[in-house]
């Protein structure tokens, strides 16, 4: 599984010895919902989405065996990812002059939780921060055939589900991430609200930690360009 994950995020062990934490992803439940509408203040006229209203939802599925997560820590510096098997996306969007709403439903093959330091603590962020590879990996989550905000828009607005952990929690035998959001956003012609409660359970894998320690680094999947926010 590690060999299949292609690009490296490395933290050099300068004056301090790196600490590796590896996990099996054993559960992922909950939902992420985005309610939105075209908004003059967000530039709906420029994006051609005035009068459009809708909802997008994403629900994770049960992780497949072998799904992993890993974190490297040197002092206060933390980097890592946990991979979710994927989930189901649905959308229902109404447009002015349309007799029926645009609807879409599909399966997304992967979603990613990104770990990084924030002060003296650790932030876990669903889908990934702006400008970093996980955001591209998760671009498909809300890339529906209907008009609506995309993952990159929600990331830019700071509305993605997140939680903040104590560094010591990374050493627990079992770690549950409560990725929550109840955040307004205004981006790409739309304004609205992201409401999410996604729970991800991680179980430490000490054999995998020994492999990481021997290799001297943390390997994660590469990303691609963020998804477009343009309507179809």
C-alpha distance (Angstrom), angle and dihedral (degrees) to the residues before:
residue distance angle dihedral
X1 . . .
X2 3.81 . .
X3 3.80 91.3 .
X4 3.79 89.6 54.1
X5 3.78 90.9 55.0
X6 3.74 101.2 84.4
X7 3.84 120.5 -165.8
X8 3.81 126.8 56.0
X9 3.77 130.7 -123.3
X10 3.81 102.9 -168.5
X11 3.76 131.5 -176.3
X12 3.79 112.1 -164.3
X13 3.76 116.2 -131.2
X14 3.78 97.4 -127.9
X15 3.81 112.1 162.9
X16 3.80 93.7 -19.7
X17 3.75 130.7 60.8
X18 3.82 114.2 -113.5
X19 3.79 118.7 -114.1
X20 3.81 117.9 -145.8
X21 3.80 126.2 -157.2
X22 3.80 119.9 -175.0
X23 3.79 128.7 -175.7
X24 3.77 145.1 -178.0
X25 3.80 112.0 -130.9
X26 3.79 103.0 -129.1
X27 3.81 104.3 169.7
X28 3.80 141.4 16.1
X29 3.80 121.6 178.5
X30 3.79 139.8 154.2
X31 3.78 134.9 57.7
X32 3.78 145.1 -92.1
X33 3.82 118.1 -146.6
X34 3.79 130.3 -173.5
X35 3.82 119.5 -165.8
X36 3.79 112.3 -170.6
X37 3.79 147.2 162.6
X38 3.78 137.0 -175.6
X39 3.79 109.5 -88.4
X40 3.82 129.8 -164.1
X41 3.79 90.8 -147.7
X42 3.82 90.6 54.7
X43 3.82 92.2 50.2
X44 3.80 100.9 -100.4
X45 3.81 91.9 160.9
X46 3.81 91.8 56.2
X47 3.81 90.5 50.1
X48 3.82 96.6 40.7
X49 3.81 94.4 -122.1
X50 3.82 104.3 112.6
X51 3.82 111.5 137.6
X52 3.81 93.5 19.4
X53 3.81 117.2 127.6
X54 3.75 130.6 174.6
X55 3.77 154.7 128.5
X56 3.79 133.1 -110.8
X57 3.81 123.2 -168.8
X58 3.78 134.9 -174.9
X59 3.79 126.3 -169.4
X60 3.82 123.1 -175.2
X61 3.78 121.7 -128.5
X62 3.79 129.0 -137.4
X63 3.83 109.9 -73.0
X64 3.77 117.2 -108.5
X65 3.83 118.2 -120.9
X66 3.78 110.8 -85.0
X67 3.80 95.8 31.9
X68 3.79 106.5 144.3
X69 3.77 146.6 -168.0
X70 3.79 130.7 -167.2
X71 3.80 138.2 -177.3
X72 3.80 131.0 -165.5
X73 3.80 119.9 -157.3
X74 3.80 130.4 -171.6
X75 3.79 111.1 174.2
X76 3.78 105.7 -52.5
X77 3.79 93.9 -18.9
X78 3.79 114.0 103.5
X79 3.81 132.2 176.0
X80 3.78 132.5 165.7
X81 3.77 149.8 110.2
X82 3.78 141.3 -132.0
X83 3.79 117.9 -151.3
X84 3.79 122.8 -140.1
X85 3.79 119.4 -157.1
X86 3.80 89.6 -124.5
X87 3.77 138.1 -102.8
X88 3.78 149.6 -131.1
X89 3.79 123.5 -79.7
X90 3.80 125.5 -162.0
X91 3.79 131.5 178.3
X92 3.79 137.4 -173.0
X93 3.80 116.7 -175.8
X94 3.82 130.1 174.9
X95 3.79 122.3 -154.4
X96 3.83 130.0 -169.0
X97 3.80 111.7 -91.9
X98 3.82 95.1 15.1
X99 3.80 118.4 123.8
X100 3.81 93.3 -153.9
X101 3.79 133.0 28.5
X102 3.78 122.4 -106.5
X103 3.81 107.8 -109.2
X104 3.78 131.9 -172.7
X105 3.80 137.2 173.4
X106 3.79 129.5 179.6
X107 3.79 145.2 145.9
X108 3.81 120.0 -104.1
X109 3.80 112.5 -149.2
X110 3.80 98.7 -147.5
X111 3.78 145.1 12.2
X112 3.78 127.8 -175.2
X113 3.79 136.2 -146.4
X114 3.82 112.0 -153.8
X115 3.79 123.6 -152.7
X116 3.80 122.5 -155.6
X117 3.78 137.0 152.1
X118 3.78 121.8 -94.9
X119 3.77 109.5 -174.7
X120 3.79 107.5 -52.2
X121 3.81 93.4 -22.0
X122 3.79 138.8 68.1
X123 3.79 125.2 -109.8
X124 3.81 121.0 -152.4
X125 3.80 111.3 -161.1
X126 3.80 126.0 -172.6
X127 3.84 112.6 -130.5
X128 3.80 97.0 4.4
X129 3.80 140.0 -91.4
X130 3.79 126.2 -71.7
X131 3.79 114.1 -76.9
X132 3.80 96.9 12.4
X133 3.83 127.4 107.7
X134 3.84 100.5 -106.6
X135 3.79 89.0 64.9
X136 3.79 89.5 62.5
X137 3.79 91.7 45.3
X138 3.79 90.6 56.5
X139 3.82 96.7 41.0
X140 3.82 90.1 108.6
X141 3.81 94.3 60.9
X142 3.83 94.0 88.5
X143 3.82 98.9 14.3
X144 3.81 92.3 121.2
X145 3.79 127.6 161.5
X146 3.80 87.8 -112.2
X147 3.78 129.2 78.3
X148 3.78 114.7 -92.5
X149 3.79 145.6 110.2
X150 3.80 117.6 -59.2
X151 3.79 131.5 -144.4
X152 3.81 91.3 -95.7
X153 3.82 90.2 54.8
X154 3.80 92.4 51.1
X155 3.80 91.3 46.5
X156 3.80 91.6 50.9
X157 3.81 89.0 50.5
X158 3.82 91.5 49.9
X159 3.80 92.4 -121.3
X160 3.82 102.7 125.4
X161 3.83 121.0 120.9
X162 3.79 112.7 -93.3
X163 3.79 146.2 160.3
X164 3.79 134.7 -163.7
X165 3.81 121.1 -135.1
X166 3.76 137.4 -169.3
X167 3.79 111.5 -110.1
X168 3.80 89.0 -123.1
X169 3.82 90.5 61.6
X170 3.82 89.4 69.9
X171 3.81 87.8 71.7
X172 3.78 95.4 57.3
X173 3.78 119.6 116.6
X174 3.81 89.2 -127.0
X175 3.79 124.1 23.2
X176 3.81 124.4 -169.1
X177 3.80 117.3 -161.3
X178 3.81 113.9 -153.3
X179 3.80 101.0 -160.3
X180 3.80 105.1 -167.6
X181 3.78 137.2 175.8
X182 3.77 135.6 174.5
X183 3.77 97.3 158.9
X184 3.80 135.4 145.6
X185 3.78 118.1 -138.0
X186 3.80 139.3 -174.0
X187 3.80 115.8 -167.3
X188 3.82 142.2 131.6
X189 3.81 93.9 8.9
X190 3.80 95.4 -48.9
X191 3.77 135.4 96.6
X192 3.77 126.8 -171.9
X193 3.77 146.2 107.4
X194 3.80 135.6 -68.1
X195 3.80 113.3 -149.8
X196 3.79 116.4 -178.5
X197 3.77 141.5 161.4
X198 3.80 110.2 175.0
X199 3.81 119.1 165.3
X200 3.80 119.6 -160.8
X201 3.81 121.6 -175.0
X202 3.80 120.4 -154.2
X203 3.82 126.4 -169.9
X204 3.80 118.4 -159.8
X205 3.80 116.5 -113.0
X206 3.80 109.6 -159.4
X207 3.80 93.9 -176.8
X208 3.79 89.2 58.3
X209 3.81 89.6 46.9
X210 3.80 89.9 56.5
X211 3.80 89.7 52.5
X212 3.80 90.8 51.4
X213 3.79 91.8 47.2
X214 3.82 90.9 50.8
X215 3.81 92.9 48.3
X216 3.81 92.5 45.4
X217 3.79 97.0 -134.4
X218 3.76 151.9 59.1
X219 3.80 120.4 -107.9
X220 3.80 122.4 -156.0
X221 3.78 137.9 170.6
X222 3.81 119.8 -86.8
X223 3.79 123.3 -115.5
X224 3.76 136.5 -144.3
X225 3.78 136.9 -146.2
X226 3.82 117.7 -49.0
X227 3.81 117.6 -98.0
X228 3.78 121.2 -94.5
X229 3.75 120.6 -107.6
X230 3.79 93.7 -151.2
X231 3.80 116.6 119.4
X232 3.82 116.6 -116.2
